[in-house]
Amino acid sequence: MATTADIVIIGGGVHGASLAFHLAQRGLAPLVIEKSFLGAGATGRSSGLVRMHYDQRTNSELAWASFQYFRDWKARVGGHCGFVRTGFLQLVGAEHMDALRANVEMHQAIGIPSLLISGDDVRRLAPSFSTDDIVWAAYEPESGYADPASATNALMTAARQNGARLVQGAPVTGIQIQGGKVKGVETSEGAFSAPIVVNAAGAWAGRVNALAGVDLPLDTWRHDTMFVVRPDGMGHTHPAAIDDPHEMYFRPEGELTLVGLEDSNPTGESPESDTDHAKPGFVERAIERICLRIPAMEGGSLHSAHGGYDGITPDQYPMLGPYGPDGYFLECGFSGTGFKTAPAVGACMAEWILDGAPKTVDITGFSPMRFEEGRPVVREHPYQQIWH
Ligand SMILES: Cc1cc2nc3c(=O)[nH]c(=O)nc-3n(C[C@H](O)[C@H](O)[C@H](O)COP(=O)(O)OP(=O)(O)OC[C@H]3O[C@@H](n4cnc5c(N)ncnc54)[C@H](O)[C@@H]3O)c2cc1C
């Protein structure tokens, strides 16, 4: 006989754990089923950047609501999430000045601590940065980065203390549907019946949708990152930054600096591909670019490089909410930026499932219905597509 659960969540990444945390807080007993181990997917490879600067309002609102968790993690969740405040700089070329100004105004209207600063200010905050091309930048003094593995563990631990269950090493191989309604899932470890099933399977979400007979435009997205040992004399830290002119982001990690690139992130690959090594050519391109922004990095040395896979959608915004058979929900398609928003997305999804509508932030614009209705999410003041 199948084991029964209130809700089955497929995938033990930060999103599965956050949803379980919020459902358990509301008195439900969700079951998270993970094919491998907690944080084995994108979450375990995430760069963990925690900033609110987006060129789309809902994402900024989600990041700001989530920031309240990162800043106050012990009281809100328990355990720790490894949040380190470094300050965050959004650097853009002169052609994006109007968009930068408009986005900072939007952030300030939400209540996010964000301000426009001059190139001279950037030099004072980050003396190692080359700033000749920077006239203005956006600065978030409160932002930084967190440790995605610790955050996910803490969310799942708190969820379990409130009645959630976690089954690891159990791939979901089937979704049971009767009369247009979800009835449960089949796994390598047996069947679990539940009236609600949530797809939080990251880069595998398209495959899980197929088990439910759901066909949506979800692809896989590959992203490599590199860690460099900073040279002596560069200072013990530096702000985190998205460097739009060089299509790169970077942040400190102790005495290391983590670097990721916005271009050449392939889509459509199997998420089972090798992630222990970065793709050929990535490290050379990343070193060239970080040395353009931080010339002293010429004296640095490579520590390590690897990759990871997330799910991506055509407009690069997540798919959230009910879709397909009754009781089937999506929390996937985070398109490479889903760590920093996970706490609030979990809260919103718990509200959507239990109350019929999200309240913390209105995420209904991220419903997968938008693709068949021909109204993809549109950035209000875009710099460029994040990934290309
Ligand atoms: C290299 C990299 C760097 C990133 N940097 C940042 C960043 O700086 N800031 C940021 O906000 N975001 C970042 N992201 C994006 C962010 O990490 C992801 O959006 C987020 O972690 C997605 O979490 P998730 O829980 O949806 O997916 P995942 O963490 O991928 O979890 C999905 C889980 O589902 C499991 N699963 C799949 N199929 C099945 C099945 N059939 N049965 C059971 N379990 C299954 C998988 O094993 C996996 O553990 C980055 C992503 C990558 C790859």
The ligand as an SDF file (V2000), in Angstrom:
LIG
                    3D

 53 58  0  0  0  0  0  0  0  0999 V2000
   26.6060   27.4530  -11.2450 C   0  0  0  0  0  0  0  0  0  0  0  0
   25.3480   28.1750  -10.8010 C   0  0  0  0  0  0  0  0  0  0  0  0
   25.4700   29.3870  -10.1420 C   0  0  0  0  0  0  0  0  0  0  0  0
   24.3050   30.0600   -9.6890 C   0  0  0  0  0  0  0  0  0  0  0  0
   24.4280   31.2350   -8.9930 N   0  0  0  0  0  0  0  0  0  0  0  0
   23.3330   31.8310   -8.4730 C   0  0  0  0  0  0  0  0  0  0  0  0
   23.4470   32.9940   -7.6760 C   0  0  0  0  0  0  0  0  0  0  0  0
   24.5390   33.5250   -7.4550 O   0  0  0  0  0  0  0  0  0  0  0  0
   22.3110   33.5300   -7.1350 N   0  0  0  0  0  0  0  0  0  0  0  0
   21.0840   33.0000   -7.3770 C   0  0  0  0  0  0  0  0  0  0  0  0
   20.0850   33.5430   -6.8850 O   0  0  0  0  0  0  0  0  0  0  0  0
   20.9440   31.8900   -8.1410 N   0  0  0  0  0  0  0  0  0  0  0  0
   22.0280   31.2950   -8.6820 C   0  0  0  0  0  0  0  0  0  0  0  0
   21.8990   30.1810   -9.4440 N   0  0  0  0  0  0  0  0  0  0  0  0
   20.5720   29.6240   -9.6570 C   0  0  0  0  0  0  0  0  0  0  0  0
   20.1010   28.8550   -8.4440 C   0  0  0  0  0  0  0  0  0  0  0  0
   21.1700   28.1160   -7.8910 O   0  0  0  0  0  0  0  0  0  0  0  0
   18.9690   27.9370   -8.8530 C   0  0  0  0  0  0  0  0  0  0  0  0
   17.9510   28.6920   -9.4950 O   0  0  0  0  0  0  0  0  0  0  0  0
   18.3670   27.2310   -7.6480 C   0  0  0  0  0  0  0  0  0  0  0  0
   19.3710   26.6040   -6.8800 O   0  0  0  0  0  0  0  0  0  0  0  0
   17.3570   26.2150   -8.1260 C   0  0  0  0  0  0  0  0  0  0  0  0
   16.9260   25.4810   -7.0190 O   0  0  0  0  0  0  0  0  0  0  0  0
   15.8950   24.2960   -7.2390 P   0  0  0  0  0  0  0  0  0  0  0  0
   15.5810   23.7540   -5.9140 O   0  0  0  0  0  0  0  0  0  0  0  0
   14.7920   24.7710   -8.1260 O   0  0  0  0  0  0  0  0  0  0  0  0
   16.6910   23.2400   -8.1570 O   0  0  0  0  0  0  0  0  0  0  0  0
   17.8590   22.2120   -7.7850 P   0  0  0  0  0  0  0  0  0  0  0  0
   18.7620   22.7140   -6.7480 O   0  0  0  0  0  0  0  0  0  0  0  0
   18.4710   21.7790   -9.0860 O   0  0  0  0  0  0  0  0  0  0  0  0
   17.0610   21.0100   -7.1420 O   0  0  0  0  0  0  0  0  0  0  0  0
   16.2660   20.1480   -7.9090 C   0  0  0  0  0  0  0  0  0  0  0  0
   16.4200   18.7580   -7.3060 C   0  0  0  0  0  0  0  0  0  0  0  0
   15.4880   17.8900   -7.9160 O   0  0  0  0  0  0  0  0  0  0  0  0
   16.0500   16.5900   -7.9170 C   0  0  0  0  0  0  0  0  0  0  0  0
   15.3330   15.7830   -8.9020 N   0  0  0  0  0  0  0  0  0  0  0  0
   15.3350   15.9330  -10.2430 C   0  0  0  0  0  0  0  0  0  0  0  0
   14.5410   15.0040  -10.8150 N   0  0  0  0  0  0  0  0  0  0  0  0
   14.0270   14.2500   -9.8060 C   0  0  0  0  0  0  0  0  0  0  0  0
   13.1630   13.1310   -9.7740 C   0  0  0  0  0  0  0  0  0  0  0  0
   12.6600   12.5680  -10.8780 N   0  0  0  0  0  0  0  0  0  0  0  0
   12.8590   12.5820   -8.5460 N   0  0  0  0  0  0  0  0  0  0  0  0
   13.3530   13.1140   -7.4060 C   0  0  0  0  0  0  0  0  0  0  0  0
   14.1990   14.1840   -7.4060 N   0  0  0  0  0  0  0  0  0  0  0  0
   14.5240   14.7500   -8.5900 C   0  0  0  0  0  0  0  0  0  0  0  0
   17.5120   16.8580   -8.2870 C   0  0  0  0  0  0  0  0  0  0  0  0
   18.3650   15.8060   -7.8890 O   0  0  0  0  0  0  0  0  0  0  0  0
   17.7900   18.1600   -7.5340 C   0  0  0  0  0  0  0  0  0  0  0  0
   18.4160   17.9440   -6.2740 O   0  0  0  0  0  0  0  0  0  0  0  0
   23.0340   29.4960   -9.9360 C   0  0  0  0  0  0  0  0  0  0  0  0
   22.9190   28.2830  -10.6170 C   0  0  0  0  0  0  0  0  0  0  0  0
   24.0590   27.6210  -11.0460 C   0  0  0  0  0  0  0  0  0  0  0  0
   23.9230   26.3040  -11.7740 C   0  0  0  0  0  0  0  0  0  0  0  0
  1  2  1  0
  2  3  1  0
  2 52  2  0
  3  4  2  0
  4  5  1  0
  4 50  1  0
  5  6  2  0
  6  7  1  0
  6 13  1  0
  7  8  2  0
  7  9  1  0
  9 10  1  0
 10 11  2  0
 10 12  1  0
 12 13  2  0
 13 14  1  0
 14 15  1  0
 14 50  1  0
 15 16  1  0
 16 17  1  0
 16 18  1  0
 18 19  1  0
 18 20  1  0
 20 21  1  0
 20 22  1  0
 22 23  1  0
 23 24  1  0
 24 25  2  0
 24 26  1  0
 24 27  1  0
 27 28  1  0
 28 29  2  0
 28 30  1  0
 28 31  1  0
 31 32  1  0
 32 33  1  0
 33 34  1  0
 33 48  1  0
 34 35  1  0
 35 36  1  0
 35 46  1  0
 36 37  1  0
 36 45  1  0
 37 38  2  0
 38 39  1  0
 39 40  1  0
 39 45  2  0
 40 41  1  0
 40 42  2  0
 42 43  1  0
 43 44  2  0
 44 45  1  0
 46 47  1  0
 46 48  1  0
 48 49  1  0
 50 51  2  0
 51 52  1  0
 52 53  1  0
M  END
$$$$
